Amino acid sequence: MTVLDWFMRHHADSAEALVISLNRDTWCTQDPKRIGQSPFPFWRFSTSHLEYLGGLVSVSSLEQAGRRLGIIRNTKAQSAADGYWDYEPFYAGKMADPRRLEDLYTRGSDQSGNLNATYPAADLLGQKLQALPADLSVVLVFPPVFTAKQPQPSTPRYAAEQACRKRFSDLALQRPNTAIVDWWLDRPGMTGPELFIDQIHYRHPVARVLEEEIATALQTLRGNAPAVRPVHEVSSEGASRTR
């Protein structure tokens, strides 16, 4: 939401589309202030010049400036100039770890989850969506997870996740020019262990199909959907072929 506010402040007149990924572990929680496991640099998106300047003089900012200027050796993974970060090379060691499959197939408890049917993140997102320009296309994406992360049917966690899924789907129905790309459940041919790094990080073949579905959703919203949808085949090695 912080990034969305910053983006619209700077691109309200030029933005044509928004794609928002809704990770169930974060967006379906009943804690309205949950911000994830890693510290988030809110100062970078602040409307306060004082807060922004305060963040600039932090140790991490100075280290980053040193890496950018070549003063400090850069040992961290870098994104491309357009912001794209291919994390497959970064996780190459994990893919080779013999314990990866054991972790991949480990199931969590199906007796837990947000059972109160209150989703403050959805409430906030609904307010943000209604405030956006009507001609701005929005795609809400339910990203894929590995099959072992899916709860078993007829369990409390399954019911809780499906209720959350419906809540966000309803948001898309309530706003014109909004679509859902729904990968909440397993997709046939997209469940192999070779297609996932871990339970939430998927590899290139899955990402390419998801990317094309997002593009198709945007084209449909704009009234120029492709006449024929591509068919994807995924081999056991994880290679993807389109025909």
C-alpha positions in Angstrom: 0.0 0.0 0.0 2.9 2.3 0.7 4.4 1.6 -2.7 1.0 2.1 -4.4 0.5 5.5 -2.8 4.0 6.6 -3.8 3.5 5.3 -7.4 0.2 7.1 -7.8 1.6 10.3 -6.4 4.2 10.3 -9.1 2.4 8.7 -12.0 -1.3 9.5 -11.6 -1.4 11.2 -15.0 0.6 8.6 -16.9 -0.2 5.2 -15.3 -2.2 2.8 -17.5 -2.2 -0.3 -15.4 -1.5 -1.8 -12.0 -0.6 -5.4 -11.2 -0.9 -6.3 -7.6 0.2 -9.7 -6.3 -1.8 -11.0 -3.3 0.3 -13.4 -1.3 -2.1 -15.4 0.9 0.3 -15.5 3.9 0.3 -11.7 4.2 -2.9 -10.5 2.7 -5.2 -13.0 4.4 -3.9 -12.3 8.0 -6.2 -10.6 10.5 -3.3 -8.4 11.7 -3.8 -5.0 9.9 -0.2 -3.9 10.7 1.7 -7.0 9.5 4.5 -5.8 7.2 6.4 -9.1 6.5 9.5 -10.7 8.0 12.1 -8.3 6.5 12.3 -4.6 7.6 10.7 -2.3 5.0 12.3 1.1 4.2 9.2 3.2 4.7 11.3 6.3 4.7 12.1 5.9 1.0 8.4 6.5 0.2 7.7 9.2 2.8 6.0 12.5 1.9 8.2 14.0 4.6 11.5 15.5 3.4 12.9 15.3 6.9 12.1 11.6 7.3 13.6 10.9 3.8 16.8 12.8 4.6 17.0 11.0 7.9 16.9 7.7 6.1 19.6 8.7 3.6 22.2 9.1 6.4 21.7 5.5 7.6 24.6 3.0 7.5 22.8 0.8 4.9 22.2 3.8 2.6 25.9 4.8 2.8 26.9 1.2 2.0 24.6 1.2 -1.0 26.0 4.5 -2.3 29.5 3.1 -1.8 28.7 0.0 -3.9 27.0 2.2 -6.6 30.2 4.3 -6.8 32.5 1.4 -6.8 34.1 2.3 -3.5 32.8 -0.8 -1.8 33.0 -4.3 -3.5 29.5 -5.4 -4.5 28.7 -8.9 -3.2 24.9 -8.7 -3.3 22.6 -9.9 -6.0 21.7 -7.0 -8.3 18.6 -6.2 -10.3 18.6 -5.1 -13.9 18.4 -1.4 -14.8 14.6 -1.8 -15.2 14.2 -3.3 -11.8 13.8 -6.9 -12.9 15.6 -9.4 -10.6 16.0 -13.0 -11.8 16.4 -14.9 -8.5 17.0 -18.3 -10.1 20.8 -17.9 -10.1 20.6 -16.6 -6.6 18.9 -19.8 -5.5 21.1 -22.2 -7.5 22.6 -23.5 -4.3 19.2 -24.2 -2.8 18.1 -26.1 -5.9 21.2 -28.4 -5.5 20.6 -29.0 -1.8 19.5 -32.6 -1.3 17.2 -31.5 1.5 15.2 -29.2 -0.8 12.6 -31.8 -1.7 12.0 -32.7 1.9 11.3 -29.1 2.7 9.3 -28.7 -0.4 6.9 -31.5 0.5 6.6 -30.6 4.2 3.0 -29.7 5.0 2.0 -27.2 7.6 -1.0 -27.4 9.9 -4.4 -27.3 8.3 -6.0 -26.5 11.6 -4.7 -22.9 11.7 -5.4 -19.8 9.7 -7.5 -16.6 9.9 -10.8 -18.2 11.0 -12.5 -14.9 11.9 -13.3 -14.0 8.3 -12.0 -10.5 8.8 -9.5 -9.2 6.3 -8.2 -5.7 7.1 -5.8 -5.8 4.2 -8.7 -6.4 1.8 -10.7 -3.5 3.4 -7.7 -1.2 2.9 -7.1 -2.4 -0.7 -10.8 -1.9 -1.5 -10.6 1.8 -0.4 -7.4 2.2 -2.5 -9.0 0.7 -5.6 -12.1 2.9 -5.4 -9.9 6.0 -5.2 -8.0 5.1 -8.4 -8.8 6.7 -11.7 -11.6 4.8 -13.5 -9.5 4.4 -16.7 -6.6 2.7 -14.8 -6.6 -1.0 -15.5 -6.0 -3.2 -12.4 -5.1 -6.9 -12.3 -5.1 -8.6 -8.9 -3.0 -11.8 -9.0 -3.2 -14.8 -6.7 0.3 -16.2 -7.2 0.9 -20.0 -7.4 2.3 -22.0 -4.5 3.7 -25.5 -4.5 1.0 -28.2 -4.0 2.2 -29.2 -0.5 1.4 -25.7 0.7 -2.2 -26.1 -0.4 -4.5 -27.0 2.5 -6.5 -30.2 2.4 -10.2 -29.7 1.5 -12.7 -29.6 4.4 -10.1 -28.3 6.9 -10.2 -25.0 8.8 -7.3 -23.5 6.9 -8.9 -24.5 3.6 -12.1 -22.8 4.6 -10.2 -19.7 5.8 -8.2 -19.4 2.6 -11.2 -19.8 0.4 -13.1 -17.1 2.3 -10.1 -14.8 1.8 -9.9 -15.7 -1.9 -13.6 -14.8 -2.3 -13.1 -11.5 -0.4 -10.5 -10.3 -2.9 -12.4 -11.7 -5.9 -15.4 -9.6 -4.8 -13.2 -6.5 -4.8 -12.5 -7.0 -8.4 -16.2 -7.3 -9.2 -16.9 -4.1 -7.3 -14.6 -2.0 -9.4 -14.9 -1.6 -13.2 -11.7 -2.2 -15.3 -10.4 -4.7 -12.8 -9.6 -8.4 -13.3 -8.4 -11.4 -11.3 -5.6 -13.8 -12.4 -6.4 -16.7 -10.2 -3.6 -19.2 -9.4 -4.8 -19.9 -5.9 -5.3 -23.6 -6.6 -3.0 -26.1 -8.3 -2.8 -25.9 -12.1 -2.6 -29.1 -14.1 1.0 -29.6 -15.4 2.3 -26.8 -13.1 2.8 -28.8 -9.8 6.1 -30.6 -10.4 8.9 -30.1 -7.9 11.2 -29.1 -10.7 9.0 -26.0 -11.3 9.5 -24.6 -7.8 12.5 -23.5 -5.8 10.6 -23.7 -2.5 6.9 -23.6 -1.7 6.4 -20.0 -2.7 9.1 -19.3 -5.2 8.3 -20.6 -8.7 10.6 -20.9 -11.6 10.7 -19.5 -15.2 8.3 -21.9 -16.9 5.5 -21.1 -14.3 6.4 -17.4 -14.3 6.2 -17.1 -18.1 2.7 -18.7 -18.2 1.6 -16.4 -15.3 3.0 -13.4 -17.2 1.1 -14.2 -20.3 -2.2 -14.6 -18.3 -1.6 -11.1 -16.8 -1.0 -9.7 -20.3 -4.1 -11.3 -21.6 -6.2 -9.9 -18.7 -4.9 -6.4 -19.4 -5.7 -6.8 -23.1 -9.2 -8.0 -22.3 -9.8 -5.0 -20.0 -8.8 -2.8 -22.9 -11.0 -4.5 -25.4 -8.2 -6.1 -27.5 -7.8 -9.6 -26.2 -5.9 -12.1 -28.4 -8.1 -14.3 -30.5 -6.1 -17.5 -29.7 -4.6 -18.2 -26.4 -1.1 -19.9 -26.4 -0.9 -23.5 -25.2 2.0 -24.3 -22.9 3.8 -27.6 -22.4 6.2 -28.1 -19.5 8.7 -31.0 -19.6 9.8 -32.9 -16.5 13.1 -30.9 -16.6 11.2 -27.6 -16.2 11.6 -26.4 -19.8 8.6 -24.6 -21.3 7.4 -24.7 -24.9 4.7 -22.5 -26.4 2.7 -23.4 -29.4 
